[in-house]
């Protein structure tokens, strides 16, 4: 496999590891608030993370994402 956007910092935030072996997660490039929600089998998730040299969201990014999601949910953006 190849790395997506090799010159950019990439992040993941695990939302849930499901009973059926799938991992639901957010994937971001550069900024935490610009992310997509993905669902992969556990093994594919590990490979995805390794291939893209991801970091887990920091606590600050977690808070930033939570606030952004709340703003969108309640129409504050």
TAPE-V623966 format. One record per backbone hydrogen bond with DSSP energy under -1.0 kcal/mol. CO is the residue of the C=O (numbers start at 0). NH is the residue of the N-H. If there is no record, write none. Layout:
co=CO nh=NH
co=CO nh=NH
This chain:
co=4 nh=7
co=8 nh=29
co=9 nh=54
co=10 nh=27
co=11 nh=56
co=12 nh=25
co=15 nh=23
co=17 nh=20
co=20 nh=41
co=21 nh=17
co=22 nh=39
co=23 nh=14
co=23 nh=15
co=24 nh=37
co=25 nh=12
co=26 nh=35
co=27 nh=10
co=28 nh=30
co=32 nh=34
co=35 nh=26
co=37 nh=24
co=39 nh=22
co=40 nh=44
co=41 nh=45
co=42 nh=46
co=43 nh=47
co=44 nh=48
co=45 nh=49
co=46 nh=50
co=47 nh=51
co=48 nh=53
co=54 nh=11
co=57 nh=61
co=58 nh=62
co=59 nh=63
co=60 nh=64
co=61 nh=65
co=62 nh=66
co=63 nh=67
co=64 nh=68
co=65 nh=69
co=66 nh=70
co=67 nh=71
co=68 nh=72
co=69 nh=73
co=70 nh=75
